[in-house]
């Protein structure tokens, strides 16, 4: 019986001005272990006037892994990192609660012919780390564990397998392996794998259960511990997987989270260019990638009122968050005094102060009383609107 559960063909997608092959997610398989997204960049031969330019864009709730076969990319991020990555090295950026980065052709290559080929991968974070502080790590190619086994050259790019550990500081139980064959060779590595597992064929081909598979295909295993296949000569494959998370991960654009409300807030923060949530990238501050196809939801405004011992307060809320307040004091049976009106700084300029005064007027009408506006702002609102003059206690 075949151990292959699903075969995924590489699909075309655009990132900035560059065409890539999308491998994950797929409608029938949203993730493999903690791996939620894989793009195959290139191979591309770029002319002297062609360059990779992905302006600053945000991420939350994931770690990105960049691994190149050819070419170079210059990475900048909102942590202040400025780092070139070359073939065989790893850039590992953990977004956590939010990070912004750009990816461009290095300056010294921008006016020459060049090549670019590699993988860009997103790895979900455990739920308890989805809102952690962002971080960045660069691991040189010489530090990645590699060894020979029966004429198969193996690299452990990230995670743990074969009793070895990559220096890439991953946050969950996973593995990302490169296998290269010189000659035709049988491979049986199931005992060293765990969790969910998939195999991507970069070049060459493999045989499994009497079937032939070639480049640009991902094979999803039914059982990682039964992983066995025959590699043709001069074949390169990547095996990735690990222990899946107990909670579903939701993806919107560059955002990953187990909580849809956090995704929605990330959309708002990026569309409004909230620099507390998503700081600028030093050295690349002029551009940014806009949030695609985003219609900002209308704010829901509501009020609460509390009253005790002749003192009361109205609070105005935007989407459930307090945005301002107005306080009042009863002065006898026929009037109350508005003594303070305030809109909180984050919500200034939205007219919430006036809405609070009008809410107070509405309340006074329902009680059949008038208002003594000792608060200067409330007094100005009521005096400037002739329809409210009759509600002022004289």
The 8 nearest C-alpha neighbors of each residue, nearest first, counted from 0:
[[1, 2, 208, 3, 209, 207, 221, 4],
 [2, 0, 3, 208, 207, 4, 221, 209],
 [1, 3, 221, 220, 4, 222, 0, 225],
 [4, 2, 220, 1, 221, 219, 5, 218],
 [3, 5, 221, 220, 219, 2, 6, 218],
 [4, 6, 219, 3, 218, 7, 220, 217],
 [7, 5, 218, 217, 219, 8, 216, 4],
 [8, 6, 217, 216, 5, 218, 9, 22],
 [7, 9, 216, 215, 10, 217, 6, 22],
 [8, 10, 22, 215, 20, 21, 216, 7],
 [11, 9, 21, 20, 8, 12, 22, 19],
 [10, 12, 20, 19, 21, 18, 9, 13],
 [13, 11, 19, 18, 20, 21, 10, 14],
 [12, 14, 18, 17, 19, 15, 16, 11],
 [15, 13, 17, 16, 18, 12, 19, 53],
 [14, 16, 53, 17, 13, 52, 54, 51],
 [17, 15, 14, 52, 51, 18, 13, 53],
 [16, 18, 14, 15, 13, 19, 51, 52],
 [19, 17, 13, 12, 14, 11, 16, 20],
 [20, 18, 40, 12, 39, 11, 13, 41],
 [19, 21, 11, 39, 10, 9, 38, 12],
 [22, 20, 38, 10, 9, 23, 11, 12],
 [21, 23, 9, 37, 38, 20, 24, 10],
 [24, 22, 36, 37, 25, 21, 35, 29],
 [23, 25, 29, 36, 35, 30, 28, 22],
 [24, 26, 28, 23, 29, 27, 22, 7],
 [25, 27, 28, 29, 24, 23, 30, 7],
 [28, 26, 25, 29, 24, 5, 7, 30],
 [29, 27, 25, 26, 30, 24, 31, 23],
 [28, 30, 24, 25, 26, 35, 27, 23],
 [31, 29, 35, 34, 28, 24, 32, 33],
 [32, 30, 34, 240, 195, 33, 196, 35],
 [31, 33, 243, 241, 240, 242, 195, 34],
 [32, 34, 123, 243, 122, 31, 35, 241],
 [35, 33, 122, 31, 30, 32, 36, 121],
 [36, 34, 30, 122, 121, 24, 33, 123],
 [35, 37, 23, 121, 24, 120, 34, 38],
 [38, 36, 120, 23, 22, 119, 21, 121],
 [39, 37, 21, 119, 20, 118, 22, 40],
 [38, 40, 118, 20, 19, 117, 21, 41],
 [41, 39, 19, 117, 116, 118, 38, 42],
 [42, 40, 43, 116, 19, 115, 39, 117],
 [41, 43, 116, 115, 40, 44, 114, 117],
 [44, 42, 41, 115, 114, 45, 116, 40],
 [45, 43, 114, 113, 115, 46, 42, 112],
 [44, 46, 113, 49, 112, 114, 43, 47],
 [47, 45, 112, 49, 48, 113, 44, 111],
 [46, 48, 111, 112, 110, 49, 109, 45],
 [47, 49, 46, 110, 50, 109, 111, 45],
 [50, 48, 46, 45, 47, 51, 109, 112],
 [51, 49, 104, 52, 109, 48, 45, 103],
 [50, 52, 103, 104, 53, 17, 16, 49],
 [53, 51, 103, 54, 50, 102, 15, 104],
 [52, 54, 102, 15, 101, 103, 51, 55],
 [55, 53, 101, 287, 288, 286, 52, 56],
 [56, 54, 101, 287, 100, 99, 288, 286],
 [55, 57, 99, 288, 100, 287, 54, 101],
 [58, 56, 99, 98, 253, 100, 97, 55],
 [57, 59, 253, 254, 98, 94, 97, 99],
 [60, 58, 97, 94, 254, 95, 96, 61],
 [59, 61, 129, 95, 255, 256, 124, 94],
 [62, 60, 123, 124, 122, 94, 59, 93],
 [61, 63, 93, 122, 92, 121, 94, 123],
 [62, 64, 121, 92, 120, 91, 122, 93],
 [65, 63, 91, 120, 90, 119, 121, 66],
 [64, 66, 119, 90, 89, 118, 120, 63],
 [67, 65, 118, 89, 117, 88, 87, 119],
 [68, 66, 117, 86, 69, 116, 87, 118],
 [67, 69, 86, 117, 116, 87, 66, 70],
 [70, 68, 116, 115, 86, 67, 114, 117],
 [71, 69, 115, 114, 85, 116, 86, 113],
 [70, 72, 85, 84, 104, 83, 73, 115],
 [73, 71, 104, 84, 103, 83, 105, 102],
 [72, 74, 83, 105, 103, 102, 82, 104],
 [75, 73, 102, 82, 81, 101, 83, 72],
 [76, 74, 81, 80, 101, 100, 82, 280],
 [75, 77, 100, 280, 80, 78, 99, 79],
 [76, 78, 280, 99, 79, 279, 278, 98],
 [79, 77, 76, 80, 134, 280, 98, 133],
 [78, 80, 77, 76, 281, 81, 280, 75],
 [79, 81, 75, 76, 78, 82, 77, 74],
 [82, 80, 75, 74, 79, 76, 83, 73],
 [83, 81, 74, 73, 80, 84, 75, 137],
 [84, 82, 73, 72, 74, 85, 71, 81],
 [83, 85, 72, 71, 88, 73, 82, 90],
 [84, 86, 71, 88, 67, 70, 87, 83],
 [87, 85, 67, 68, 69, 88, 70, 66],
 [86, 88, 140, 67, 66, 85, 68, 89],
 [89, 87, 140, 139, 86, 138, 85, 66],
 [90, 88, 138, 66, 65, 137, 91, 139],
 [89, 91, 137, 65, 64, 136, 92, 138],
 [92, 90, 64, 136, 63, 135, 89, 137],
 [93, 91, 135, 63, 62, 134, 94, 136],
 [92, 94, 62, 134, 133, 95, 61, 135],
 [93, 95, 133, 59, 98, 97, 61, 58],
 [94, 96, 131, 60, 130, 129, 133, 59],
 [97, 95, 130, 59, 131, 132, 94, 129],
 [98, 96, 59, 94, 95, 58, 277, 276],
 [97, 99, 94, 58, 57, 277, 77, 133],
 [100, 98, 57, 77, 56, 76, 55, 277],
 [101, 99, 76, 55, 75, 56, 77, 280],
 [100, 102, 55, 54, 75, 53, 74, 76],
 [103, 101, 74, 53, 73, 52, 72, 54],
 [104, 102, 52, 51, 73, 72, 53, 105],
 [103, 105, 51, 72, 50, 73, 109, 106],
 [106, 104, 73, 108, 107, 72, 103, 109],
 [107, 105, 109, 108, 104, 110, 73, 103],
 [106, 108, 105, 109, 110, 111, 104, 71],
 [109, 107, 111, 106, 105, 110, 104, 113],
 [108, 110, 106, 111, 107, 50, 104, 47],
 [109, 111, 47, 108, 48, 112, 107, 106],
 [112, 110, 47, 108, 109, 113, 46, 48],
 [111, 113, 46, 47, 45, 110, 114, 44],
 [114, 112, 45, 44, 111, 46, 70, 115],
 [115, 113, 44, 70, 43, 45, 69, 116],
 [116, 114, 70, 69, 43, 42, 41, 44],
 [115, 117, 42, 41, 69, 40, 68, 67],
 [116, 118, 67, 68, 40, 66, 39, 69],
 [117, 119, 39, 66, 38, 40, 65, 67],
 [120, 118, 65, 38, 37, 64, 66, 39],
 [119, 121, 37, 64, 36, 63, 118, 65],
 [122, 120, 63, 36, 62, 35, 34, 61],
 [121, 123, 34, 62, 33, 61, 35, 63],
 [124, 122, 61, 33, 34, 35, 62, 60],
 [123, 125, 61, 129, 60, 128, 126, 122],
 [126, 124, 128, 127, 129, 123, 171, 244],
 [125, 127, 129, 128, 124, 257, 246, 256],
 [126, 128, 125, 129, 130, 131, 124, 95],
 [129, 127, 131, 130, 125, 126, 124, 95],
 [128, 130, 60, 95, 126, 124, 131, 127],
 [131, 129, 96, 95, 128, 60, 132, 127],
 [132, 130, 95, 128, 96, 129, 133, 127],
 [131, 133, 95, 96, 134, 130, 94, 97],
 [134, 132, 94, 95, 93, 98, 131, 97],
 [133, 135, 93, 92, 132, 94, 136, 78],
 [136, 134, 92, 91, 93, 137, 133, 80],
 [137, 135, 91, 90, 92, 138, 134, 167],
 [136, 138, 90, 89, 91, 139, 135, 88],
 [139, 137, 89, 88, 136, 90, 140, 142],
 [138, 140, 88, 141, 142, 137, 89, 143],
 [141, 139, 88, 87, 142, 143, 138, 89],
 [140, 142, 139, 143, 88, 144, 87, 138],
 [141, 143, 140, 139, 144, 138, 166, 165],
 [142, 144, 140, 141, 156, 165, 145, 155],
 [145, 143, 155, 154, 165, 142, 146, 156],
 [146, 144, 154, 153, 143, 155, 152, 147],
 [147, 145, 153, 152, 148, 154, 144, 151],
 [148, 146, 152, 151, 153, 150, 149, 145],
 [147, 149, 151, 150, 152, 146, 153, 186],
 [150, 148, 151, 147, 184, 152, 186, 185],
 [149, 151, 148, 147, 181, 180, 152, 182],
 [152, 150, 180, 148, 149, 147, 179, 153],
 [151, 153, 147, 179, 178, 146, 180, 150],
 [154, 152, 178, 146, 145, 177, 147, 151],
 [155, 153, 145, 177, 176, 156, 144, 178],
 [154, 156, 176, 144, 157, 165, 175, 145],
 [155, 157, 175, 176, 154, 143, 165, 177],
 [158, 156, 165, 175, 167, 155, 174, 159],
 [157, 159, 174, 173, 165, 164, 169, 175],
 [158, 160, 164, 174, 163, 173, 165, 157],
 [161, 159, 162, 163, 191, 174, 192, 164],
 [162, 160, 191, 163, 159, 192, 164, 190],
 [161, 163, 160, 159, 164, 191, 165, 192],
 [162, 164, 161, 160, 159, 165, 144, 155],
 [165, 163, 159, 158, 166, 160, 162, 155],
 [164, 166, 157, 167, 158, 155, 156, 143],
 [165, 167, 168, 164, 143, 157, 142, 138],
 [166, 168, 165, 157, 169, 138, 158, 91],
 [169, 167, 166, 170, 136, 165, 91, 158],
 [170, 168, 167, 171, 158, 157, 172, 173],
 [171, 169, 124, 168, 172, 125, 128, 173],
 [170, 172, 169, 173, 125, 124, 33, 242],
 [171, 173, 242, 241, 158, 170, 174, 159],
 [174, 172, 241, 158, 240, 171, 242, 159],
 [175, 173, 158, 159, 239, 157, 240, 241],
 [174, 176, 239, 157, 156, 238, 155, 158],
 [177, 175, 155, 238, 237, 154, 156, 239],
 [176, 178, 237, 154, 153, 236, 238, 155],
 [179, 177, 153, 236, 152, 235, 237, 151],
 [180, 178, 235, 152, 151, 234, 153, 236],
 [181, 179, 151, 233, 234, 182, 232, 150],
 [180, 182, 233, 232, 150, 179, 151, 183],
 [183, 181, 232, 180, 184, 233, 231, 150],
 [184, 182, 232, 231, 230, 180, 181, 185],
 [183, 185, 230, 229, 182, 186, 231, 180],
 [184, 186, 229, 228, 230, 187, 183, 227],
 [187, 185, 228, 227, 229, 188, 184, 230],
 [186, 188, 227, 189, 226, 228, 185, 225],
 [187, 189, 190, 191, 226, 186, 227, 192],
 [190, 188, 224, 226, 225, 192, 191, 223],
 [189, 191, 224, 188, 192, 225, 193, 187],
 [190, 192, 161, 189, 188, 160, 193, 224],
 [193, 191, 189, 190, 224, 223, 160, 188],
 [194, 192, 241, 223, 224, 195, 242, 191],
 [193, 195, 242, 241, 32, 223, 196, 243],
 [196, 194, 32, 240, 241, 31, 223, 242],
 [195, 197, 240, 223, 220, 239, 219, 31],
 [198, 196, 219, 218, 239, 238, 220, 240],
 [197, 199, 238, 218, 217, 237, 239, 200],
 [198, 200, 217, 237, 236, 216, 201, 238],
 [201, 199, 236, 214, 202, 216, 215, 213],
 [200, 202, 214, 236, 235, 215, 199, 203],
 [203, 201, 214, 235, 234, 200, 204, 236],
 [204, 202, 234, 233, 213, 214, 231, 235],
 [205, 203, 213, 231, 212, 234, 230, 202],
 [206, 204, 230, 212, 229, 231, 211, 213],
 [205, 207, 211, 229, 210, 228, 212, 209],
 [206, 208, 228, 210, 209, 229, 205, 211],
 [209, 207, 210, 1, 206, 0, 228, 2],
 [208, 210, 207, 206, 211, 1, 228, 229],
 [211, 209, 207, 206, 208, 212, 205, 1],
 [210, 212, 206, 205, 207, 209, 213, 204],
 [213, 211, 205, 204, 206, 210, 214, 216],
 [212, 214, 204, 203, 200, 216, 205, 215],
 [213, 215, 200, 202, 201, 216, 203, 204],
 [216, 214, 9, 200, 201, 8, 213, 217],
 [215, 217, 8, 214, 7, 200, 199, 9],
 [218, 216, 199, 7, 198, 6, 219, 8],
 [217, 219, 6, 198, 197, 5, 3, 220],
 [220, 218, 197, 5, 4, 3, 196, 6],
 [221, 219, 3, 222, 4, 196, 2, 197],
 [220, 222, 4, 2, 3, 223, 219, 195],
 [221, 223, 220, 224, 225, 2, 195, 226],
 [224, 222, 196, 226, 225, 189, 193, 220],
 [223, 189, 225, 190, 222, 226, 192, 193],
 [226, 224, 189, 223, 222, 227, 2, 190],
 [225, 227, 189, 223, 224, 188, 187, 228],
 [228, 226, 187, 186, 225, 188, 189, 229],
 [229, 227, 207, 186, 206, 185, 230, 187],
 [228, 230, 185, 206, 205, 184, 186, 207],
 [231, 229, 205, 184, 183, 185, 204, 234],
 [230, 232, 183, 204, 205, 234, 203, 233],
 [231, 233, 182, 183, 181, 234, 180, 230],
 [234, 232, 181, 180, 203, 231, 182, 235],
 [233, 235, 203, 180, 202, 232, 179, 231],
 [234, 236, 179, 202, 201, 178, 200, 203],
 [237, 235, 200, 178, 199, 201, 177, 238],
 [238, 236, 177, 199, 176, 198, 178, 239],
 [239, 237, 198, 176, 197, 175, 199, 177],
 [240, 238, 175, 174, 197, 196, 176, 237],
 [241, 239, 196, 32, 195, 31, 174, 173],
 [240, 242, 173, 32, 194, 195, 172, 193],
 [241, 243, 194, 32, 172, 195, 173, 244],
 [244, 242, 32, 33, 241, 245, 194, 195],
 [243, 245, 246, 33, 242, 125, 32, 247],
 [244, 246, 243, 247, 242, 125, 126, 248],
 [247, 245, 244, 248, 257, 126, 243, 125],
 [246, 248, 257, 249, 245, 244, 256, 258],
 [247, 249, 257, 256, 246, 255, 250, 123],
 [250, 248, 256, 255, 257, 247, 251, 259],
 [251, 249, 255, 254, 252, 248, 256, 253],
 [250, 252, 254, 253, 255, 249, 262, 266],
 [251, 253, 254, 250, 290, 291, 255, 58],
 [254, 252, 58, 251, 57, 255, 250, 59],
 [253, 255, 59, 251, 58, 252, 250, 262],
 [256, 254, 250, 60, 249, 59, 61, 248],
 [257, 255, 258, 60, 249, 248, 262, 250],
 [256, 258, 248, 249, 247, 246, 259, 126],
 [259, 257, 256, 260, 261, 262, 249, 248],
 [260, 258, 262, 261, 263, 257, 256, 249],
 [259, 261, 263, 262, 258, 264, 265, 256],
 [262, 260, 264, 259, 263, 258, 265, 256],
 [263, 261, 259, 265, 260, 264, 266, 254],
 [264, 262, 260, 266, 265, 261, 259, 267],
 [263, 265, 267, 261, 266, 262, 268, 260],
 [264, 266, 268, 262, 263, 267, 269, 261],
 [267, 265, 263, 264, 269, 268, 270, 262],
 [266, 268, 264, 270, 265, 269, 271, 263],
 [267, 269, 273, 265, 271, 266, 270, 272],
 [268, 270, 272, 266, 271, 267, 265, 273],
 [269, 271, 267, 272, 268, 266, 290, 289],
 [270, 272, 268, 269, 273, 267, 266, 274],
 [273, 271, 269, 270, 274, 268, 277, 267],
 [272, 274, 268, 271, 275, 276, 277, 269],
 [275, 273, 278, 277, 276, 272, 279, 268],
 [276, 274, 273, 277, 278, 268, 272, 279],
 [275, 277, 274, 273, 97, 278, 268, 96],
 [276, 278, 274, 275, 98, 273, 97, 99],
 [279, 277, 274, 77, 275, 276, 280, 99],
 [278, 280, 77, 284, 281, 277, 274, 99],
 [279, 281, 77, 76, 283, 284, 282, 100],
 [282, 280, 283, 79, 284, 279, 77, 76],
 [281, 283, 284, 280, 75, 79, 81, 285],
 [284, 282, 280, 281, 285, 286, 55, 75],
 [283, 285, 280, 279, 286, 282, 281, 287],
 [284, 286, 283, 287, 282, 54, 55, 279],
 [287, 285, 284, 54, 55, 283, 288, 56],
 [286, 288, 55, 54, 56, 289, 285, 284],
 [287, 289, 56, 54, 55, 290, 286, 53],
 [290, 288, 291, 287, 270, 269, 56, 293],
 [289, 291, 270, 293, 288, 292, 269, 266],
 [292, 290, 293, 289, 252, 288, 294, 270],
 [293, 291, 294, 290, 289, 295, 252, 270],
 [292, 294, 291, 295, 290, 266, 270, 296],
 [295, 293, 296, 292, 297, 291, 270, 290],
 [294, 296, 293, 297, 267, 270, 266, 298],
 [297, 295, 294, 298, 267, 299, 293, 263],
 [298, 296, 299, 295, 294, 318, 300, 317],
 [297, 299, 318, 300, 317, 296, 295, 319],
 [298, 300, 318, 317, 297, 301, 319, 316],
 [301, 299, 317, 316, 298, 318, 315, 302],
 [302, 300, 316, 315, 299, 317, 303, 319],
 [303, 301, 315, 314, 316, 313, 304, 300],
 [302, 304, 314, 313, 315, 305, 301, 316],
 [305, 303, 313, 312, 314, 306, 302, 311],
 [304, 306, 312, 311, 313, 303, 307, 310],
 [307, 305, 311, 310, 312, 304, 309, 308],
 [306, 308, 310, 309, 311, 305, 312, 328],
 [307, 309, 310, 306, 311, 329, 328, 305],
 [310, 308, 329, 307, 328, 311, 306, 330],
 [309, 311, 328, 307, 308, 306, 327, 329],
 [312, 310, 306, 327, 305, 326, 328, 307],
 [311, 313, 326, 305, 325, 304, 327, 306],
 [312, 314, 304, 325, 324, 303, 326, 315],
 [315, 313, 324, 303, 302, 323, 304, 316],
 [314, 316, 302, 323, 322, 301, 321, 324],
 [317, 315, 321, 320, 322, 301, 319, 300],
 [318, 316, 300, 320, 319, 299, 322, 298],
 [317, 319, 299, 320, 298, 316, 300, 301],
 [318, 320, 316, 317, 321, 301, 299, 300],
 [319, 321, 316, 317, 318, 322, 315, 300],
 [322, 320, 316, 315, 323, 317, 319, 314],
 [321, 323, 316, 343, 315, 346, 342, 317],
 [324, 322, 342, 343, 315, 341, 314, 321],
 [323, 325, 314, 341, 313, 340, 315, 342],
 [324, 326, 340, 313, 339, 312, 355, 341],
 [325, 327, 312, 339, 311, 338, 337, 313],
 [326, 328, 337, 336, 311, 338, 310, 312],
 [329, 327, 310, 336, 335, 309, 311, 330],
 [328, 330, 335, 309, 331, 336, 334, 310],
 [331, 329, 335, 334, 328, 336, 332, 333],
 [330, 332, 333, 329, 334, 335, 309, 328],
 [331, 333, 334, 330, 329, 368, 335, 367],
 [334, 332, 368, 331, 369, 335, 330, 367],
 [335, 333, 369, 368, 370, 330, 332, 331],
 [334, 336, 329, 330, 370, 328, 371, 327],
 [335, 337, 371, 328, 327, 372, 370, 338],
 [338, 336, 327, 372, 374, 373, 339, 326],
 [337, 339, 374, 373, 327, 336, 326, 372],
 [340, 338, 374, 326, 325, 337, 341, 327],
 [341, 339, 325, 324, 352, 326, 374, 376],
 [340, 342, 323, 324, 352, 343, 325, 339],
 [343, 341, 323, 352, 347, 322, 351, 344],
 [342, 344, 323, 322, 346, 345, 341, 347],
 [345, 343, 347, 346, 342, 322, 323, 348],
 [344, 346, 343, 347, 322, 342, 348, 323],
 [347, 345, 344, 343, 322, 349, 342, 348],
 [348, 346, 344, 349, 345, 342, 343, 350],
 [347, 349, 350, 346, 351, 342, 344, 352],
 [348, 350, 351, 347, 346, 352, 342, 353],
 [351, 349, 352, 353, 348, 354, 347, 342],
 [350, 352, 354, 353, 349, 355, 342, 323],
 [353, 351, 355, 354, 350, 342, 341, 340],
 [352, 354, 356, 355, 351, 350, 357, 380],
 [353, 355, 351, 357, 352, 356, 358, 350],
 [354, 356, 358, 352, 353, 357, 351, 325],
 [357, 355, 359, 353, 358, 354, 377, 360],
 [358, 356, 360, 354, 359, 355, 361, 353],
 [359, 357, 355, 361, 356, 360, 354, 362],
 [358, 360, 356, 362, 357, 361, 363, 355],
 [361, 359, 357, 363, 362, 358, 364, 356],
 [360, 362, 358, 364, 359, 363, 357, 365],
 [361, 363, 359, 365, 360, 364, 358, 366],
 [362, 364, 360, 366, 368, 365, 361, 369],
 [365, 363, 367, 361, 366, 362, 368, 360],
 [364, 366, 362, 363, 367, 361, 368, 360],
 [365, 367, 363, 364, 368, 362, 369, 361],
 [368, 366, 364, 365, 363, 369, 333, 362],
 [367, 369, 333, 334, 363, 366, 364, 370],
 [370, 368, 334, 390, 392, 391, 363, 333],
 [371, 369, 391, 335, 392, 334, 336, 372],
 [370, 372, 336, 392, 391, 373, 335, 337],
 [373, 371, 378, 337, 374, 377, 336, 370],
 [374, 372, 338, 337, 371, 375, 336, 378],
 [373, 375, 338, 339, 372, 377, 376, 337],
 [376, 374, 378, 377, 373, 379, 372, 339],
 [375, 377, 379, 378, 374, 380, 340, 339],
 [378, 376, 380, 374, 379, 375, 372, 356],
 [377, 379, 372, 375, 381, 376, 380, 382],
 [378, 380, 376, 382, 377, 381, 383, 375],
 [381, 379, 377, 383, 378, 382, 376, 384],
 [382, 380, 378, 384, 387, 379, 383, 377],
 [383, 381, 379, 384, 380, 378, 388, 385],
 [382, 384, 380, 381, 379, 385, 387, 378],
 [383, 385, 381, 386, 382, 387, 380, 388],
 [386, 384, 388, 387, 383, 382, 381, 389],
 [385, 387, 384, 388, 389, 381, 390, 383],
 [386, 388, 385, 381, 390, 389, 384, 391],
 [389, 387, 385, 390, 391, 386, 382, 381],
 [390, 388, 387, 391, 386, 392, 385, 369],
 [389, 391, 369, 388, 387, 370, 392, 360],
 [392, 390, 370, 388, 389, 369, 371, 393],
 [391, 393, 371, 370, 369, 390, 334, 389],
 [392, 391, 371, 370, 369, 390, 389, 388]]
